[in-house]
Amino acid sequence: MPATGKTAQNGPARVRFAPSPTGELHIGGVRTALFNYLLAKNTGGQFILRLEDTDRNRLVEGSIDSIYDSLRWLGLDWDEGPDIGGPYGPYVQSENVSTGAYAAAAEKLITGEFAYECDCTPERLERVRERQKATKQAPGYDGHCRTRSRDELAESRSAGNDIVVRLKVPRTKTATFEDAVRGRVSIKYQDISDFVILKSDGFPTYHLAHIVDDDAMKITHVLRGEEWLPSVPRHLLIYEGLGIERPVYAHLPVILAEDKSKLSKRHGAVSALEFRDEGFLPDALFNFLALLGWSPGHDKEVMDRDEIASLFTLDRVKEAPAIFDRTKLEWMNGQYIRNLSLDSLTDAALPFLEKGLPAHVARPVDRDRVRPLLAMTQERMKYLTEAPEAIELFFEDSISPAPEEIIQKKMDAASTAAALESSLQILRGFEPFEVEPLEARFRELATQLDLKVGALFGSIRVATTGRRIAPPLFDTLVALGREKTITRMEAAIESLKAVAG
């Protein structure tokens, strides 16, 4: 019978996030890491980072640093891992090969008749696949070496042939187990062929390696994507053969795009670092991802990390696919930006300002100069990447808005020029040159000129910023300063007069 698993979910949970360094960390993997992290925090347990790098052909240079950067940016700090160590290392699978742990586990499975050695060549395996394809059989290993003696395989090894270890799969049994998300699950073994658990180079496959490592690291809960659900029968056989108790399983729902297709590059950013570079705040993405497949038990959506962790339990993880609603993420990011202190916003925006402000702006960017400018734009921002464009108008020496942009509805070039000339007269000597007094005086001017406030303010806005949409008008004028405001207004009047003739 397959090994039974732990059923109690009380007490501290030891969980692990075990990515393969084969590229940037996909958002699905980030969500898996987050749920593991939250369970550890909720139970007072430990969150462990382990690198599963035994598939040497798929390793991508730089991936390990990318994994570290992604998790650290999101604030998913691990308690044990490759870079900080811990009592149950090594935390990189390839480093564990030399300890003999995987080979010893494979030998125990062979001795217990749960596994066997195989010397089938790639050419023979290809012939088997072609034959199965021709006869419309399910592809898989045909069990050729199941009944061969170890002495026979030893001779083959001595002859220089490559030897792998395969697990024996019982064709007629059904694997039944409890999943913390899906309840009781049953999967038949009939479609699973004898699979490799130890390769000829001594490296284990995922199926063996993660079980050996989880047991050595005393992992209590395995939270992973639902794509691993069909592999559970294989893992139950290994647990049984090694005589160890399996952890609590929790297979998390898949994340789909809004069109219900698999989330991919065509839907936009799909890695944590891409979201960082697009100007999302880590707290916003943390909050958003926590709600992808989990419910806090109420309708509140914007929550801080501690609140989310205090509410996180596996019984609130949903089985149904989670939909990645980018519009909702953008809204949530805007909420988080607006809730930042001005100092925190400035710190977060500075890297984007360094990259995005015009080249003539001195570097490093003057923090004290941009701080009040960001205060004016904070309410409108949805991304940190919007910061450079939002404040660059304050650094431009001159602007040249088209006359037709300055002219508002039910006005022409002559009337607009006249309104701006009246505005200019006020600007030249008005004191104090401050937001509230200026706004009050220009509202009076609109009444005097029999103009709608929106029309007058709109013309002034375009004349002084070159934009129809900009930070609050009088905050902008004060930030520009009297001299620059007057210079821009004079240039706008000249362009309007040239049109009016």
PyMOL commands that set and color helices and strands:
alter all, ss='L'
color gray80, all
select helices_A, chain A and resi 27-43+56-58+63-74+93-97+101-111+122-134+150-158+206-216+226-242+265-267+272-277+282-290+305-311+314-316+326-339+342-356+367-380+384-395+403-406+413-429+435-448+453-465+473-480+482-500
alter helices_A, ss='H'
color red, helices_A
select strands_A, chain A and resi 14-17+46-49+115-118+164-167+174-179+183-188+196-198+221-225+248-252+255-256+322-323
alter strands_A, ss='S'
color yellow, strands_A
deselect
rebuild
show_as cartoon
